[in-house]
């Protein structure tokens, strides 16, 4: 697989995990009554925050795993299971509690921090996205390999900003049914990626199975 094809695949998987379209109703509800300028500013802050969180995961994720003595195959299996749970929740048209707990949903009322919590973390840059970035960074090892991940992450964050910036128009055009359909399709893509993560992890944990 060529470099650009791999980065494109990474971007598609990451977009499916963060699922900005599925977050449009929450963004609209959280910013209800805000001026267009305030909504635009919040959308920009969310995009930048997600970028920082995901790139930090890519560069420092390996060190965190080493600190806790966690092997990459173990993290692949664990991360794959978490991603699968999110995918199943998405295919049922629900927001997974792995991304947002009821307590975090109540924090929407705290307008001064809404762009960071819960819109950026954990709604978009949640455990699933962070796990995916750490695993991807391991496959794309080396400083410049990690730097190349800026391309798909920046592209996804740009799409997050555009989606939230146009949230009112998107919600009006798609409607509840349209958003649910998009969320289920993203969940299906995510489930396939989760299976790949788990299979690679099991292969690393039990190399004898490859024979």
C-alpha positions as CSV (number, residue, x, y, z in Angstrom):
1,X,0.0,0.0,0.0
2,X,1.4,3.4,-1.0
3,X,2.0,6.2,1.5
4,X,-0.9,8.3,0.3
5,X,-3.3,5.4,0.2
6,X,-2.4,4.5,3.8
7,X,-3.0,8.1,4.9
8,X,-6.3,8.2,3.1
9,X,-7.4,4.9,4.8
10,X,-6.3,6.4,8.1
11,X,-8.3,9.5,7.5
12,X,-11.5,7.6,6.5
13,X,-11.3,5.4,9.6
14,X,-10.7,8.4,11.9
15,X,-13.6,10.3,10.3
16,X,-15.8,7.3,11.0
17,X,-14.7,7.2,14.6
18,X,-15.2,10.9,15.4
19,X,-18.4,11.0,13.3
20,X,-18.9,14.8,13.3
21,X,-22.2,14.5,11.4
22,X,-23.7,12.4,14.2
23,X,-22.6,15.1,16.7
24,X,-24.5,17.8,14.8
25,X,-27.7,17.5,16.9
26,X,-25.7,17.7,20.1
27,X,-23.8,20.7,18.9
28,X,-27.0,22.5,17.9
29,X,-28.6,21.7,21.3
30,X,-25.5,22.7,23.3
31,X,-25.3,26.1,21.4
32,X,-29.0,26.8,21.4
33,X,-29.7,30.5,21.4
34,X,-26.1,31.4,20.6
35,X,-25.3,33.9,17.9
36,X,-23.8,32.7,14.6
37,X,-20.5,34.3,15.5
38,X,-20.4,32.4,18.8
39,X,-21.2,29.1,17.1
40,X,-18.5,29.7,14.5
41,X,-16.0,30.5,17.2
42,X,-17.0,27.3,19.1
43,X,-16.7,25.2,16.0
44,X,-13.2,26.5,15.4
45,X,-12.2,25.8,19.0
46,X,-13.5,22.2,18.8
47,X,-11.6,21.5,15.6
48,X,-8.3,22.8,17.0
49,X,-8.8,20.9,20.3
50,X,-9.5,17.6,18.6
51,X,-6.3,18.2,16.4
52,X,-4.2,18.8,19.5
53,X,-5.6,15.8,21.4
54,X,-5.2,13.4,18.5
55,X,-1.7,14.5,17.5
56,X,-0.6,14.3,21.2
57,X,-1.9,10.7,21.2
58,X,0.1,9.9,18.1
59,X,3.4,11.3,19.4
60,X,3.2,10.4,23.1
61,X,0.9,7.4,23.0
62,X,3.8,4.9,22.8
63,X,5.5,6.4,25.8
64,X,2.3,6.2,27.8
65,X,2.0,2.5,26.9
66,X,5.6,1.9,27.9
67,X,5.0,3.6,31.2
68,X,2.2,1.3,32.0
69,X,4.0,-1.8,30.5
70,X,1.2,-2.4,28.0
71,X,2.1,-4.3,24.8
72,X,1.0,-3.0,21.4
73,X,-1.0,-6.2,20.6
74,X,-2.8,-5.9,23.9
75,X,-3.7,-2.3,23.2
76,X,-4.8,-3.3,19.7
77,X,-7.2,-5.8,21.1
78,X,-8.4,-3.5,23.8
79,X,-8.7,-0.5,21.5
80,X,-10.4,-2.7,18.9
81,X,-13.0,-3.9,21.4
82,X,-13.7,-0.3,22.4
83,X,-14.0,0.9,18.8
84,X,-16.4,-2.1,18.2
85,X,-18.6,-1.0,21.1
86,X,-18.8,2.5,19.7
87,X,-19.6,1.1,16.2
88,X,-22.4,-1.1,17.6
89,X,-23.8,1.8,19.4
90,X,-23.7,3.9,16.2
91,X,-25.4,1.2,14.2
92,X,-28.2,1.2,16.7
93,X,-28.4,5.0,16.4
94,X,-27.3,5.7,19.9
95,X,-24.5,7.8,21.4
96,X,-22.1,5.4,23.2
97,X,-21.4,6.1,26.9
98,X,-17.8,5.3,26.0
99,X,-17.8,8.7,24.4
100,X,-20.1,10.6,26.7
101,X,-21.4,9.7,30.1
102,X,-24.7,11.1,31.4
103,X,-22.7,13.3,33.8
104,X,-20.7,14.7,30.9
105,X,-23.9,15.3,28.9
106,X,-25.2,17.5,31.8
107,X,-22.0,19.6,31.5
108,X,-23.5,21.0,28.3
109,X,-25.0,23.7,30.5
110,X,-21.6,25.0,31.4
111,X,-21.3,27.2,28.3
112,X,-17.8,28.6,29.1
113,X,-16.1,25.2,28.6
114,X,-18.5,23.6,26.1
115,X,-16.0,23.7,23.2
116,X,-13.6,21.6,25.2
117,X,-15.8,19.4,27.3
118,X,-17.9,17.6,26.1
119,X,-17.9,18.6,22.5
120,X,-14.2,18.0,21.8
121,X,-13.5,15.5,24.7
122,X,-15.0,12.9,24.8
123,X,-17.7,13.4,22.2
124,X,-15.3,13.7,19.2
125,X,-11.8,13.0,20.5
126,X,-12.9,10.2,22.7
127,X,-11.3,6.9,23.8
128,X,-12.0,5.3,20.4
129,X,-10.3,8.0,18.4
130,X,-7.4,8.2,20.8
131,X,-6.9,4.4,20.7
132,X,-7.0,4.5,16.9
133,X,-4.4,7.2,16.7
134,X,-2.0,5.3,19.1
135,X,-2.4,2.1,17.1
136,X,-2.0,3.9,13.8
137,X,1.2,5.7,15.1
138,X,2.6,2.3,16.0
139,X,2.1,1.1,12.4
140,X,3.6,4.3,11.1
141,X,6.6,4.4,13.4
142,X,9.4,7.0,13.4
143,X,9.3,10.7,13.9
144,X,8.5,11.5,10.2
145,X,6.0,8.7,10.1
146,X,4.2,10.4,13.0
147,X,4.5,13.8,11.3
148,X,2.9,12.4,8.2
149,X,-0.2,11.6,10.3
150,X,-0.8,15.4,10.5
151,X,-2.3,15.1,7.0
152,X,-5.2,12.9,7.8
153,X,-5.8,14.4,11.3
154,X,-5.8,17.9,9.9
155,X,-8.2,16.9,7.1
156,X,-10.6,15.3,9.6
157,X,-10.4,18.3,11.9
158,X,-11.1,20.6,9.0
159,X,-14.2,18.5,8.2
160,X,-15.2,18.7,11.8
161,X,-15.0,22.5,11.7
162,X,-16.9,22.7,8.4
163,X,-19.6,20.3,9.7
164,X,-20.2,22.1,12.9
165,X,-19.9,25.5,11.2
166,X,-22.7,24.4,8.8
167,X,-24.6,22.4,11.6
168,X,-27.9,24.3,11.3
169,X,-28.0,23.8,7.5
170,X,-27.0,20.1,7.7
171,X,-29.6,19.3,10.4
172,X,-32.3,21.1,8.3
173,X,-31.3,19.3,5.1
174,X,-30.7,15.8,6.5
175,X,-33.3,15.8,9.2
176,X,-33.3,13.3,12.1
177,X,-33.7,10.3,9.7
178,X,-30.8,11.4,7.5
179,X,-28.4,11.9,10.4
180,X,-29.4,8.5,11.8
181,X,-28.6,6.9,8.4
182,X,-25.2,8.6,8.2
183,X,-24.4,7.5,11.7
184,X,-25.3,3.9,11.0
185,X,-23.2,3.8,7.8
186,X,-20.2,5.3,9.8
187,X,-20.8,2.6,12.4
188,X,-20.6,-0.2,9.8
189,X,-17.2,1.2,8.5
190,X,-16.0,1.5,12.1
191,X,-17.0,-2.1,12.9
192,X,-14.9,-3.4,10.0
193,X,-11.9,-1.4,11.2
194,X,-12.4,-2.7,14.8
195,X,-12.3,-6.3,13.5
196,X,-9.0,-5.5,11.8
197,X,-7.5,-4.0,15.0
198,X,-8.6,-7.1,17.0
199,X,-7.3,-9.5,14.4
200,X,-3.9,-7.9,14.3
201,X,-3.7,-7.8,18.1
202,X,-4.6,-11.4,18.5
203,X,-2.0,-12.3,15.8
204,X,0.6,-10.4,17.8
205,X,-0.4,-12.0,21.2
206,X,-0.5,-15.5,19.7
207,X,2.0,-15.7,16.9
208,X,1.6,-19.4,16.7
209,X,-1.9,-18.9,15.2
210,X,-0.2,-17.5,12.1
211,X,1.2,-20.8,11.3
